[in-house]
């Protein structure tokens, strides 16, 4: 299954709930296009909830970094939430901040669809 993205607002934060796999091809391009569209539209605070993502390959990681750069270049912030241990290890570099480390008030549970 490719990635499915659900986009919603929680206050001034645009939350992107991802489900499935972010891999080479449709999954990574769907992720990239959604982030680019939101940044172009003017959304400044993006929180990507990855708690329901089962797998991310190197293309998916690359699109996350690309998305971070795009949002930053548009004057915004992109943060990641709900990373698996494997993805945390792969993204443990300063370019992509992990929300759990920066602001403990956001957790995968606090951003669930029914609590928005």
C-alpha positions as CSV (number, residue, x, y, z in Angstrom):
1,X,0.0,0.0,0.0
2,X,1.3,3.4,-0.9
3,X,1.0,6.4,1.4
4,X,-2.3,8.0,2.2
5,X,-2.2,11.6,3.5
6,X,-4.9,13.3,5.5
7,X,-4.4,17.1,5.9
8,X,-6.1,19.0,8.7
9,X,-5.7,22.1,10.8
10,X,-5.1,22.2,14.6
11,X,-4.9,25.8,15.5
12,X,-2.3,27.4,13.3
13,X,-0.6,24.1,12.6
14,X,-1.3,22.1,9.5
15,X,-1.1,18.4,10.5
16,X,-0.4,15.8,7.8
17,X,-1.4,12.4,8.9
18,X,0.5,9.8,6.9
19,X,-0.6,6.1,6.7
20,X,1.1,3.3,4.7
21,X,4.5,3.3,3.0
22,X,6.6,6.2,1.7
23,X,8.7,4.6,-0.9
24,X,10.2,5.2,-4.4
25,X,7.4,6.1,-6.9
26,X,3.9,7.1,-6.0
27,X,4.4,7.2,-2.2
28,X,7.4,9.6,-2.2
29,X,5.9,11.7,-5.0
30,X,2.6,12.1,-3.2
31,X,4.4,13.2,-0.1
32,X,6.6,15.7,-2.0
33,X,3.7,17.2,-4.0
34,X,1.5,17.6,-0.8
35,X,4.3,19.4,1.1
36,X,5.1,21.6,-1.9
37,X,1.5,22.5,-2.4
38,X,1.0,23.4,1.3
39,X,4.2,25.5,1.4
40,X,3.2,27.3,-1.9
41,X,-0.3,28.0,-0.5
42,X,1.3,29.7,2.5
43,X,1.0,27.2,5.3
44,X,3.9,28.1,7.7
45,X,3.7,25.4,10.4
46,X,3.6,21.8,9.1
47,X,3.6,18.8,11.4
48,X,4.0,15.4,9.7
49,X,2.5,12.6,11.8
50,X,4.3,9.4,10.8
51,X,3.0,7.2,13.6
52,X,0.9,5.1,11.1
53,X,3.7,4.8,8.5
54,X,4.9,1.2,8.3
55,X,8.0,1.8,6.1
56,X,10.0,4.6,4.6
57,X,12.8,3.9,2.1
58,X,15.7,6.2,1.1
59,X,13.5,8.0,-1.4
60,X,11.0,8.8,1.3
61,X,13.7,10.1,3.5
62,X,15.0,12.2,0.6
63,X,11.5,13.6,0.1
64,X,11.3,14.5,3.8
65,X,14.5,16.5,3.5
66,X,13.4,18.1,0.3
67,X,10.1,19.0,1.9
68,X,11.9,20.5,4.9
69,X,14.0,22.6,2.5
70,X,10.9,23.7,0.5
71,X,9.0,24.8,3.6
72,X,12.0,26.6,5.1
73,X,12.6,28.4,1.9
74,X,8.9,29.6,2.0
75,X,9.5,30.9,5.6
76,X,7.9,28.0,7.4
77,X,8.7,25.1,9.6
78,X,8.3,21.4,9.1
79,X,8.5,18.9,12.0
80,X,8.2,15.2,12.2
81,X,6.1,13.3,14.7
82,X,5.7,9.6,15.5
83,X,8.8,8.2,14.0
84,X,9.7,4.6,14.3
85,X,13.1,3.8,15.8
86,X,14.5,2.9,12.4
87,X,13.4,6.2,10.9
88,X,14.6,8.1,14.0
89,X,18.0,6.6,13.4
90,X,18.0,7.5,9.7
91,X,16.8,11.1,10.3
92,X,19.1,11.8,13.3
93,X,20.6,14.9,11.7
94,X,19.9,18.6,12.3
95,X,18.2,19.2,9.0
96,X,15.0,17.5,10.0
97,X,13.8,18.3,13.5
98,X,11.9,15.7,15.3
99,X,8.9,17.2,17.1
100,X,9.1,14.9,20.2
101,X,12.5,16.4,21.0
102,X,11.5,20.0,20.4
103,X,8.1,20.2,22.0
104,X,6.8,17.4,24.2
105,X,3.2,18.7,24.1
106,X,2.7,17.2,20.7
107,X,2.6,13.4,20.7
108,X,1.2,10.9,18.2
109,X,-1.8,10.5,20.5
110,X,-2.4,14.2,20.8
111,X,-2.6,14.6,17.0
112,X,-5.0,11.8,16.3
113,X,-7.9,12.6,14.0
114,X,-10.6,12.4,16.6
115,X,-8.8,14.9,19.0
116,X,-8.4,17.8,16.5
